[in-house]
Amino acid sequence: MALGRKRSRRIVVNGTAYRWRLRRRPTYGQALCWTPCAYAVEHAERPGSTLVVTTSQPHPSNWFGHQARPVLPSDVAKAIELALSQGWTATTPGSPFALDQSDGFGASH
């Protein structure tokens, strides 16, 4: 399923354009800080497999006010480069590619 253009941001990594999106409202688990924040990335012109990145921090809109640093474009660029090095092909249709960067999530909040 392709990301909508609304509320998604464009980023260029190594000359290739991608779109990324963080949910505005957290899921129930994210709101309670049971699960970490996650965002999705896809190729801007020819979406195929979606990259789903799980961070190591709570969602910024969690219900408990736990401090969360915003997801920066530099974080997204690093995640895209890492996923590409691990075999993600953004233009090939298929299942979402999961990149789990949640090490230490339970201990950090």
Phi, psi and omega in degrees: 000131183280149175288142175287154179288331178293135177064013173255153182246147180267141176217143178247125180235120180052040176082002180248133181271135177231165172237141178224155183209135173252134177303133178294313179257137181289156170291169180302314180296323178290323180296325179271004180064028175278327180233150182282168177293146179219155176218163184242148180226143174213163176295138186288319185266322183231075182298135177230253178282134179271138174268126177246114183256123175260122183273181179253024183226162177288161176295140180302336181256031180293157187281348184259357179074017176298135181296132177225130177280141182295153175282117183266154175305327178295325176295318180295316180299316178297319180295320178297314180299318179296315180296320178297320179291338179265004173110004178291129174244106189294333185263355180267123179299147178164188179294155176300146178261119183267129174240105184265112177243031187269014179306129178082011182300312183298329182274344188273348181235000000 
